[in-house]
Structure formats: structure tokens, C-alpha cells
């Protein structure tokens, strides 16, 4: 009997990791074994492809494919896609990008909460929360001790209540913030930042709301004390540390990093970087702070700028954004890593409750 030639899994995975998106997705249908192999997080790490998704208009989502970099040899491409779910394509309403987990993106669109895989195009509507979705609700997306403890936190602004969707249990629960002395919150930025089991929101110019995702315990911490007037600020993470980027009226960017806090209640902030952009534009909006130290900024004329704090330099990307009259303060973006995981596989039961 002739010997049967075969390739080790490691070689097969390295070959598949180099395929374009459509052939790769079709490869899942070869066999159950291939499907399990391609669903393994190790496989997607081989591709190491990060994509930025921007919400900058009311008809489509804009994507920047590849790792945003200020290196001379960096390459990137831009493309557009309609919102997930067919009935949303013609609604022409504002959306919010809440967060990303293992390549799945959480979107709030009008009255729908949608879990979306931009890589495969699959999406799933989450069950409706106990109270209606309002524009000024606060949202956070993260997990507790392990990624299996994935939760969505929804704050009701000007209230003492917040609601939690548990992906594993496929259910909502209601909580009170009264016992923590936190009432009638008004968010400066309604989308929370997740880091090491905690969600953070800017509730005012000088304070943060902090939520422990594991046990839903709330607390408050102060932002750095500054003497200059702040027009706006953004939270993010750099090298695994919480950071706050503010822009003054004179277009000076100041980056503060929270260094190894001994506890959530007693934090220490350090001003690590200050910079300006040598442009004729005099108004900027930071879109996101990426953990590798790059900051994506949009100008009043919708020019995208990437500032690299490790090099102290920046680059204006040659990407044309949609020209729709859309306030840059309402633009937001997130970065996600490609995955073949389906939104339906995130929790034990189906997300639609059936």
C-alpha cells in the first residue's frame, strides 16, 4: 500500500494564514476538523492583522486595513461597508462603536445592540435591555477574571441605575449605584475604556467612574489636576496602562498615564508626553489611543493623523474620509483583530434568546 502524504497542521495553518479573506472563510467548509482548526485563536494570531473601524458618517462604516504605522514602509488601505443587518442600511442615524473583543465589535445603532464580526460579515442582535436605549446612555464592554465572563454594561444617564448583559447567561440584570454614592451621572464620553477587568468612563472634566466587571462594584477616581483649560479629553491604554489625552485651546496635546495604582481608589497620574501638530488646522479630535503608543487624530477638515509617541513624530494618512457634514466630535473608532468566531458562538445559548 502506498504511503499517504500529509502536511503537519503547523504547515497547513501557515499556508491558510496567508490567504485573502474570502478564500479563508470558504476554507471553513472543507471539514469539521479544518473549521475547529481555523477557529483556534492561535490561528488568527498567525495573521497578526489589525484593522481600524471608524464611525464617521450615517450610511457606512469606514475601515483602515492593516496596522496603522508611521514607518516609511507602512502600507494600508481604506474601504467602506454598510452597517450590519439589512434594515439599518437606510436608517441614516448615528451609531456608536462600543468596543471589541476577540475580533467581535459591539455597535449601538438606534434601538439595537449588535454584535458584529467585520471580517466575516456575520452579525447578531442582542436581546433588548430592560429600559429603552437612549442616545446619552453610557456603555462598556469587557470581562472579569476570564474572557468567558464577558459583559455589557449600560448606564442610564441622570439616574442611579445601570444594567448588565451577561453573554454567558444570555440575560440582563438591573443594578443600583446608590450604595456607592454615585447618582445622576452625566457622561462626558459615553463609551467606556476596558483594562484588566475594569471599565472606565469620563463623567466630568475631573473625574472617572470605575466599574469592576467581575462583581459590578462602582468607584470614582480623579483625573489629573491641570491648570490649563481642557476642551476635551480621551481615555485609552498605552503599554497596558490607563491613559488620558487632553487637548488645550492652543492645540497642545498632553498625555497622562496612570502608573501602577496600588488600588483603584488611590491612583497616580504622570504627564509622560506633550506635543503639538505643525498644521494650519487649529482644531483636532483624538479618535483613539492604541496600546502600542500610536494616537489616531482627525482634523476639522477630516484629515487623519497618526502620532507615534515613541518616535515623537506624526504622519497625515492619504485616506479620503466621507465628506458628509458630520461633526468630528461625534466620530469614534476602535481597533479589532480579525477572527473567524461567529457572534452566535460567544455565549452558550443563542444571542437572540431562542
Sine and cosine of phi, psi and omega as CSV:
sin_phi,cos_phi,sin_psi,cos_psi,sin_omega,cos_omega
0.00,0.00,0.75,-0.67,-0.02,-1.00
-0.94,0.35,0.59,-0.81,0.03,-1.00
-0.93,0.37,0.59,-0.81,0.01,-1.00
-1.00,-0.06,0.87,-0.50,0.02,-1.00
-0.98,0.20,0.64,-0.77,0.07,-1.00
-0.52,-0.85,0.37,-0.93,0.04,-1.00
-0.97,-0.25,0.66,-0.75,0.07,-1.00
-0.88,0.48,0.45,-0.89,-0.01,-1.00
-0.83,0.56,-0.60,0.80,-0.05,-1.00
-0.88,0.48,-0.64,0.77,0.00,-1.00
-0.95,0.33,-0.67,0.74,0.02,-1.00
-0.87,0.50,-0.69,0.72,-0.02,-1.00
-0.91,0.42,-0.63,0.78,0.02,-1.00
-0.91,0.41,-0.56,0.83,0.06,-1.00
-0.94,0.34,-0.74,0.67,-0.03,-1.00
-0.90,0.43,-0.53,0.85,-0.03,-1.00
-0.90,0.44,-0.31,0.95,-0.02,-1.00
-0.99,-0.10,-0.01,1.00,0.00,-1.00
-0.96,0.27,0.51,-0.86,0.18,-0.98
-0.90,0.44,0.18,-0.98,-0.13,-0.99
-0.85,0.52,-0.79,0.61,-0.11,-0.99
-0.90,0.45,-0.74,0.67,0.06,-1.00
-0.87,0.48,-0.57,0.82,0.01,-1.00
-0.91,0.42,-0.69,0.72,0.01,-1.00
-0.90,0.44,-0.63,0.78,0.02,-1.00
-0.91,0.41,-0.45,0.89,-0.03,-1.00
-0.91,0.41,-0.34,0.94,0.02,-1.00
-0.90,0.43,-0.36,0.93,-0.06,-1.00
-1.00,0.03,-0.03,1.00,-0.02,-1.00
-0.89,0.46,-0.73,0.68,0.02,-1.00
-0.26,-0.96,0.24,-0.97,0.07,-1.00
-0.90,0.44,-0.59,0.81,0.00,-1.00
-0.90,0.44,-0.71,0.71,0.03,-1.00
-0.89,0.46,-0.64,0.77,-0.01,-1.00
-0.88,0.47,-0.71,0.71,0.03,-1.00
-0.89,0.45,-0.64,0.77,-0.02,-1.00
-0.90,0.43,-0.65,0.76,-0.03,-1.00
-0.97,0.24,-0.38,0.93,0.02,-1.00
-0.99,0.15,-0.20,0.98,-0.01,-1.00
-0.92,0.39,0.77,-0.64,0.01,-1.00
-0.82,0.57,-0.47,0.88,0.01,-1.00
-0.86,0.50,-0.61,0.79,-0.03,-1.00
-0.90,0.44,-0.72,0.70,-0.05,-1.00
-0.92,0.39,-0.45,0.89,0.07,-1.00
-0.92,0.39,-0.45,0.90,0.04,-1.00
-0.90,0.44,-0.55,0.84,-0.02,-1.00
-0.97,0.26,-0.59,0.81,0.06,-1.00
0.78,0.63,0.65,0.76,-0.02,-1.00
-0.96,-0.28,0.85,-0.52,0.06,-1.00
-0.94,-0.34,0.66,-0.75,-0.03,-1.00
-0.79,-0.61,0.62,-0.78,0.06,-1.00
-0.98,-0.18,0.74,-0.67,0.07,-1.00
-0.91,-0.42,0.79,-0.61,-0.06,-1.00
-0.89,-0.45,0.65,-0.76,0.16,-0.99
-0.96,-0.27,0.98,-0.20,-0.06,-1.00
-0.78,-0.63,0.03,1.00,0.09,-1.00
-0.45,-0.89,0.02,-1.00,-0.14,-0.99
-0.98,-0.22,0.17,0.99,-0.01,-1.00
-0.87,-0.49,-0.58,0.81,-0.06,-1.00
-0.67,-0.74,0.26,-0.96,0.17,-0.99
-0.98,-0.20,0.67,-0.74,0.03,-1.00
-0.98,-0.18,0.63,-0.77,-0.04,-1.00
-0.83,-0.56,0.64,-0.77,0.21,-0.98
-0.92,-0.39,0.92,-0.39,-0.10,-0.99
-1.00,0.02,0.72,-0.69,0.01,-1.00
0.98,-0.19,0.13,-0.99,-0.01,-1.00
-0.98,0.19,0.88,-0.48,0.07,-1.00
-0.90,0.44,0.79,-0.61,-0.07,-1.00
-0.54,-0.84,0.42,-0.91,0.11,-0.99
-0.98,-0.18,0.19,0.98,0.06,-1.00
-0.94,0.35,0.53,-0.85,-0.02,-1.00
-0.90,0.44,-0.48,0.88,-0.05,-1.00
-1.00,-0.09,0.23,0.97,-0.01,-1.00
-0.95,0.32,0.55,-0.84,0.06,-1.00
-0.78,-0.63,0.55,-0.83,0.04,-1.00
-0.41,-0.91,0.32,-0.95,0.06,-1.00
-0.61,-0.79,0.47,-0.88,-0.02,-1.00
-0.89,-0.46,0.59,-0.81,0.06,-1.00
-0.46,-0.89,0.23,-0.97,-0.06,-1.00
-0.84,-0.55,0.48,-0.88,0.10,-0.99
-0.63,-0.78,0.48,-0.88,0.10,-1.00
-0.94,0.33,0.34,-0.94,0.08,-1.00
-0.88,0.48,0.53,-0.85,0.07,-1.00
-0.91,0.41,0.42,-0.91,-0.06,-1.00
0.96,0.28,0.85,-0.53,-0.17,-0.99
-0.86,0.51,-0.61,0.79,-0.09,-1.00
-0.95,0.32,-0.16,0.99,0.00,-1.00
-1.00,0.05,-0.24,0.97,-0.15,-0.99
-0.89,0.45,-0.51,0.86,-0.10,-1.00
-0.94,-0.35,0.20,0.98,-0.08,-1.00
-0.98,0.22,-0.47,0.88,0.02,-1.00
0.77,0.63,0.82,0.57,0.03,-1.00
-0.79,-0.61,0.23,-0.97,-0.02,-1.00
-0.97,0.26,0.59,-0.81,0.10,-0.99
-0.87,-0.50,0.30,-0.95,0.10,-0.99
-0.75,-0.66,0.72,-0.70,0.08,-1.00
-1.00,-0.03,0.92,-0.40,-0.15,-0.99
-1.00,0.04,-0.62,0.78,-0.02,-1.00
0.13,-0.99,0.06,-1.00,-0.01,-1.00
-0.70,-0.71,0.63,-0.78,0.04,-1.00
-0.63,-0.78,0.87,-0.49,0.00,-1.00
0.76,0.65,0.64,0.77,0.06,-1.00
1.00,0.05,-0.09,1.00,0.05,-1.00
-0.99,-0.13,0.70,-0.71,-0.10,-1.00
-0.94,-0.35,0.72,-0.69,0.04,-1.00
-0.98,-0.17,0.81,-0.59,-0.06,-1.00
-0.83,-0.56,0.68,-0.73,0.18,-0.98
-0.97,-0.26,0.86,-0.52,-0.03,-1.00
-0.72,-0.70,0.94,-0.34,-0.06,-1.00
0.82,0.57,-0.97,-0.26,-0.03,-1.00
-0.94,-0.35,0.26,0.97,-0.06,-1.00
-0.89,-0.45,0.63,-0.78,0.19,-0.98
-0.96,-0.30,0.86,-0.51,-0.16,-0.99
-0.83,-0.56,0.77,-0.64,0.14,-0.99
-0.99,-0.16,0.82,-0.57,-0.25,-0.97
-0.72,-0.69,0.73,-0.69,0.14,-0.99
-0.97,-0.26,0.98,-0.18,-0.04,-1.00
-0.90,0.45,-0.43,0.90,-0.04,-1.00
-0.94,0.34,-0.70,0.71,-0.02,-1.00
-0.99,-0.13,-0.30,0.95,-0.05,-1.00
1.00,0.07,-0.02,1.00,-0.01,-1.00
-0.97,0.25,0.53,-0.85,0.03,-1.00
-0.53,-0.85,0.33,-0.94,-0.02,-1.00
-0.52,-0.85,0.75,-0.66,0.07,-1.00
-0.99,0.12,0.75,-0.66,0.05,-1.00
-0.98,0.18,0.36,-0.93,0.08,-1.00
-0.86,0.51,0.52,-0.85,0.01,-1.00
-0.91,0.41,0.62,-0.79,0.04,-1.00
-0.95,0.30,0.23,-0.97,-0.01,-1.00
-0.85,0.53,-0.61,0.79,0.03,-1.00
-0.92,-0.38,0.46,-0.89,-0.06,-1.00
-0.87,0.50,0.45,-0.89,0.07,-1.00
-0.98,0.22,0.82,-0.58,0.05,-1.00
-0.90,-0.44,0.35,-0.94,-0.09,-1.00
-0.87,0.48,-0.61,0.80,-0.11,-0.99
-1.00,-0.09,0.30,0.95,0.15,-0.99
-0.90,0.44,0.48,-0.88,0.13,-0.99
-0.98,-0.18,0.61,-0.80,-0.06,-1.00
-0.74,-0.67,0.52,-0.85,0.11,-0.99
-0.57,-0.82,0.51,-0.86,-0.10,-0.99
-0.69,-0.73,0.91,-0.41,-0.03,-1.00
-0.13,-0.99,-0.13,-0.99,-0.04,-1.00
-0.68,-0.73,0.25,-0.97,-0.03,-1.00
-1.00,0.03,-0.90,-0.43,-0.06,-1.00
-0.92,0.38,-0.62,0.78,-0.06,-1.00
-0.73,-0.69,0.36,-0.93,0.03,-1.00
-0.86,0.50,-0.35,0.94,0.04,-1.00
-0.94,0.34,-0.25,0.97,0.01,-1.00
-1.00,-0.07,0.74,0.67,-0.07,-1.00
-0.98,0.22,0.73,-0.69,-0.06,-1.00
-0.62,-0.78,0.43,-0.90,0.14,-0.99
-0.90,-0.43,0.81,-0.58,0.01,-1.00
-0.95,-0.31,0.76,-0.66,-0.02,-1.00
-0.81,-0.58,0.92,-0.38,0.07,-1.00
-1.00,0.01,0.59,-0.80,0.09,-1.00
-0.98,-0.19,0.93,-0.36,-0.09,-1.00
-0.90,0.43,0.54,-0.84,-0.05,-1.00
0.87,0.49,0.46,0.89,0.00,-1.00
-0.74,-0.67,0.06,-1.00,0.08,-1.00
-0.92,-0.39,0.37,0.93,-0.05,-1.00
-0.85,-0.53,0.50,-0.87,0.19,-0.98
-0.61,-0.79,0.39,-0.92,-0.11,-0.99
-0.82,-0.57,0.55,-0.83,-0.10,-1.00
-0.78,-0.63,0.79,-0.62,0.12,-0.99
-0.97,-0.23,0.85,-0.53,0.01,-1.00
-0.99,-0.13,0.91,-0.42,-0.06,-1.00
-0.91,0.40,-0.56,0.83,-0.01,-1.00
-0.93,0.37,-0.65,0.76,-0.03,-1.00
-1.00,0.01,-0.20,0.98,-0.01,-1.00
0.83,0.56,0.75,0.66,-0.05,-1.00
-0.45,-0.90,0.39,-0.92,0.07,-1.00
-0.98,-0.18,0.48,-0.87,0.14,-0.99
-0.66,-0.75,0.44,-0.90,-0.02,-1.00
-0.94,-0.33,0.62,-0.78,-0.05,-1.00
-0.74,-0.68,0.38,-0.93,0.04,-1.00
-0.92,-0.39,0.65,-0.76,0.06,-1.00
-0.99,-0.12,0.01,1.00,-0.06,-1.00
-0.85,0.53,-0.69,0.72,-0.09,-1.00
-0.93,0.37,-0.23,0.97,0.06,-1.00
-0.99,-0.14,0.07,1.00,-0.01,-1.00
0.94,0.35,0.39,0.92,-0.02,-1.00
-0.93,-0.37,0.92,-0.38,-0.08,-1.00
-0.68,-0.73,0.47,-0.88,0.14,-0.99
0.76,0.65,0.84,0.54,-0.04,-1.00
-0.96,0.29,0.69,-0.73,0.17,-0.99
-0.88,-0.47,0.90,-0.43,-0.08,-1.00
-0.99,0.12,0.68,-0.73,0.15,-0.99
-0.99,0.14,-0.59,0.80,0.13,-0.99
-0.74,-0.67,0.83,-0.56,-0.16,-0.99
-0.99,0.12,-0.18,0.98,-0.02,-1.00
-0.98,-0.21,0.82,-0.57,-0.05,-1.00
-0.99,0.14,0.35,-0.94,0.06,-1.00
-0.96,-0.29,0.78,-0.63,-0.03,-1.00
-0.98,-0.18,0.69,-0.72,0.05,-1.00
-0.37,-0.93,0.86,-0.51,0.14,-0.99
0.78,0.63,0.73,0.68,0.08,-1.00
1.00,0.05,0.05,1.00,-0.02,-1.00
-0.81,-0.59,0.52,-0.86,0.12,-0.99
-0.92,-0.38,0.65,-0.76,-0.04,-1.00
-0.81,-0.59,0.69,-0.72,0.09,-1.00
-0.78,-0.63,0.59,-0.80,0.16,-0.99
-0.99,0.13,0.90,-0.43,-0.03,-1.00
-0.99,-0.14,-0.32,0.95,0.03,-1.00
-0.32,-0.95,-0.08,-1.00,-0.04,-1.00
-0.91,0.41,-0.40,0.92,-0.11,-0.99
-0.83,-0.55,0.18,0.98,-0.08,-1.00
-0.57,-0.82,0.36,-0.93,0.05,-1.00
-0.82,-0.58,0.58,-0.82,0.23,-0.97
-1.00,-0.07,0.73,-0.68,-0.02,-1.00
-0.85,-0.53,0.73,-0.69,-0.01,-1.00
-0.81,-0.59,0.82,-0.58,0.13,-0.99
-0.98,0.18,0.91,-0.42,-0.09,-1.00
-0.92,0.40,-0.50,0.87,-0.03,-1.00
-0.88,0.47,-0.77,0.63,-0.11,-0.99
-0.85,-0.52,0.09,1.00,0.04,-1.00
0.86,0.50,0.61,0.79,0.09,-1.00
-1.00,0.01,0.74,-0.67,-0.02,-1.00
-0.97,-0.23,0.49,-0.87,0.11,-0.99
-0.45,-0.89,0.08,-1.00,0.02,-1.00
-0.75,-0.66,0.59,-0.81,0.11,-0.99
-0.71,-0.71,0.34,-0.94,-0.03,-1.00
-1.00,-0.02,0.52,-0.86,0.21,-0.98
-0.99,0.17,0.24,-0.97,0.01,-1.00
-0.86,0.51,0.58,-0.81,0.09,-1.00
-0.98,0.18,0.80,-0.60,0.00,-1.00
-0.75,-0.66,0.44,-0.90,0.00,-1.00
-1.00,-0.06,-0.40,0.92,-0.03,-1.00
-0.99,0.10,0.48,-0.88,0.00,-1.00
-0.96,0.27,0.76,-0.66,-0.03,-1.00
-0.99,-0.17,0.80,-0.60,0.06,-1.00
-0.99,0.13,-0.62,0.78,0.09,-1.00
-0.25,-0.97,0.20,-0.98,0.02,-1.00
-0.50,-0.87,0.39,-0.92,0.00,-1.00
-0.77,-0.64,0.61,-0.79,0.14,-0.99
-1.00,-0.05,0.44,-0.90,0.08,-1.00
-0.18,-0.98,-0.21,-0.98,0.07,-1.00
-0.75,-0.67,0.58,-0.81,0.10,-1.00
-0.69,-0.73,0.84,-0.54,-0.01,-1.00
0.79,0.61,0.64,0.77,0.06,-1.00
0.98,0.22,0.22,0.98,0.04,-1.00
-0.88,-0.47,0.58,-0.81,0.08,-1.00
-0.93,0.38,0.66,-0.75,0.03,-1.00
-0.67,-0.75,0.34,-0.94,0.01,-1.00
-0.73,-0.68,0.83,-0.56,0.02,-1.00
-0.94,-0.35,0.83,-0.56,0.03,-1.00
-0.87,-0.50,0.44,-0.90,0.04,-1.00
-0.82,-0.58,0.81,-0.59,0.00,-1.00
-1.00,0.06,0.13,-0.99,0.02,-1.00
-0.88,0.48,-0.40,0.92,0.02,-1.00
-1.00,-0.03,0.27,0.96,0.05,-1.00
0.88,0.47,0.58,0.81,0.12,-0.99
-0.99,-0.14,0.82,-0.58,0.03,-1.00
-1.00,-0.03,0.74,-0.67,0.07,-1.00
-0.79,-0.61,0.80,-0.60,-0.03,-1.00
-0.95,-0.31,0.84,-0.54,0.04,-1.00
-0.93,-0.38,0.67,-0.74,-0.02,-1.00
-0.85,-0.52,0.70,-0.71,0.04,-1.00
-1.00,0.04,0.93,-0.36,-0.12,-0.99
-1.00,-0.06,0.90,-0.44,0.16,-0.99
0.58,0.82,0.91,0.42,0.00,-1.00
-0.90,0.43,0.66,-0.75,0.03,-1.00
-0.95,0.32,-0.43,0.90,0.11,-0.99
-0.39,-0.92,0.23,-0.97,0.00,-1.00
-0.90,0.43,-0.52,0.86,-0.07,-1.00
-0.98,0.21,-0.51,0.86,-0.04,-1.00
-0.89,-0.45,0.98,-0.19,-0.09,-1.00
-0.92,-0.40,0.44,-0.90,0.05,-1.00
-0.83,-0.55,0.79,-0.62,0.00,-1.00
-0.95,-0.32,0.65,-0.76,0.03,-1.00
-0.80,-0.60,0.78,-0.63,0.08,-1.00
-0.98,0.20,0.97,-0.23,-0.12,-0.99
-1.00,-0.07,-0.46,0.89,-0.06,-1.00
-0.56,-0.83,0.57,-0.82,0.16,-0.99
-0.67,-0.74,0.67,-0.74,-0.01,-1.00
-0.38,-0.92,0.30,-0.95,0.11,-0.99
-0.78,-0.62,0.27,-0.96,0.05,-1.00
-0.93,-0.36,0.82,-0.57,-0.07,-1.00
-0.99,0.11,0.94,0.35,-0.02,-1.00
-0.79,-0.61,0.30,-0.95,0.06,-1.00
-0.98,0.21,-0.29,0.96,0.01,-1.00
-0.96,0.29,0.66,-0.75,-0.08,-1.00
-0.91,-0.42,0.24,0.97,0.05,-1.00
-0.60,-0.80,0.77,-0.64,-0.06,-1.00
-0.73,-0.68,0.43,-0.90,0.08,-1.00
-0.74,-0.67,0.92,-0.39,0.08,-1.00
-0.92,0.39,0.80,-0.60,-0.01,-1.00
-1.00,0.00,-0.65,0.76,0.00,-1.00
-0.30,-0.95,0.46,-0.89,0.10,-1.00
-0.91,-0.42,0.91,-0.42,-0.06,-1.00
-1.00,-0.02,0.50,-0.87,-0.14,-0.99
-0.90,0.44,-0.36,0.93,0.00,-1.00
-0.99,0.13,0.08,1.00,0.08,-1.00
1.00,-0.09,0.20,0.98,0.05,-1.00
-0.97,-0.23,0.63,-0.78,-0.05,-1.00
-0.86,-0.50,0.81,-0.59,0.03,-1.00
-0.99,-0.11,0.81,-0.58,-0.11,-0.99
-0.79,-0.61,0.59,-0.80,0.10,-1.00
-0.89,-0.45,0.63,-0.78,0.01,-1.00
-1.00,-0.05,0.14,-0.99,0.00,-1.00
-0.88,0.48,-0.41,0.91,0.03,-1.00
-0.99,-0.13,0.31,0.95,0.08,-1.00
0.88,0.47,0.65,0.76,0.18,-0.98
-0.99,-0.11,0.73,-0.69,0.01,-1.00
-1.00,-0.02,0.74,-0.67,-0.04,-1.00
-0.80,-0.60,0.70,-0.71,0.09,-1.00
-0.92,-0.39,0.87,-0.49,0.07,-1.00
-0.97,-0.25,0.77,-0.64,0.01,-1.00
-0.96,-0.27,0.95,-0.32,-0.09,-1.00
-0.94,0.34,-0.42,0.91,-0.01,-1.00
-0.95,0.32,-0.44,0.90,0.00,-1.00
-0.96,-0.27,-0.26,0.97,-0.04,-1.00
0.92,0.39,0.54,0.84,-0.03,-1.00
-0.66,-0.75,0.24,-0.97,-0.01,-1.00
-0.62,-0.79,0.25,-0.97,-0.01,-1.00
-0.64,-0.76,0.67,-0.74,0.13,-0.99
-1.00,-0.02,0.86,-0.51,-0.06,-1.00
-0.97,0.24,0.63,-0.78,0.01,-1.00
-1.00,0.06,0.89,0.45,-0.01,-1.00
-0.80,-0.60,0.80,-0.60,0.01,-1.00
-1.00,0.02,0.87,-0.49,0.07,-1.00
-1.00,0.05,0.34,-0.94,0.00,-1.00
-0.84,0.54,0.65,-0.76,-0.09,-1.00
-1.00,0.04,0.09,1.00,0.02,-1.00
-0.83,0.55,0.57,-0.82,0.02,-1.00
-0.96,0.28,1.00,-0.03,-0.10,-0.99
-0.76,-0.65,0.87,-0.50,-0.08,-1.00
-0.85,0.52,0.75,-0.66,-0.05,-1.00
-0.93,0.37,-0.38,0.92,0.04,-1.00
-0.92,0.38,-0.35,0.93,0.00,-1.00
-1.00,-0.08,-0.03,1.00,0.07,-1.00
-0.98,0.21,0.58,-0.81,0.15,-0.99
-0.51,-0.86,0.28,-0.96,-0.03,-1.00
-0.49,-0.87,0.34,-0.94,0.10,-1.00
-0.65,-0.76,0.29,-0.96,0.07,-1.00
-0.92,-0.38,0.68,-0.73,0.04,-1.00
-0.72,-0.70,0.33,-0.94,0.03,-1.00
-0.95,-0.30,0.69,-0.72,-0.03,-1.00
-0.84,0.54,0.63,-0.78,0.04,-1.00
-0.51,-0.86,0.43,-0.90,0.10,-1.00
-0.98,-0.18,0.07,1.00,0.01,-1.00
-0.92,0.40,0.72,-0.70,0.04,-1.00
-1.00,0.09,0.59,-0.81,0.09,-1.00
-0.83,0.56,-0.49,0.87,0.00,-1.00
-0.95,0.33,-0.30,0.95,-0.05,-1.00
-1.00,-0.03,-0.01,1.00,-0.10,-0.99
-0.94,0.34,-0.61,0.79,-0.02,-1.00
-0.89,-0.45,0.20,-0.98,-0.07,-1.00
-0.91,0.41,-0.74,0.68,0.00,-1.00
-0.99,-0.13,0.16,-0.99,-0.01,-1.00
-0.92,0.38,0.60,-0.80,-0.06,-1.00
-0.92,0.40,-0.40,0.92,-0.01,-1.00
-1.00,0.07,0.04,1.00,0.10,-0.99
1.00,0.09,0.02,1.00,-0.02,-1.00
-0.99,0.12,0.00,0.00,0.00,0.00
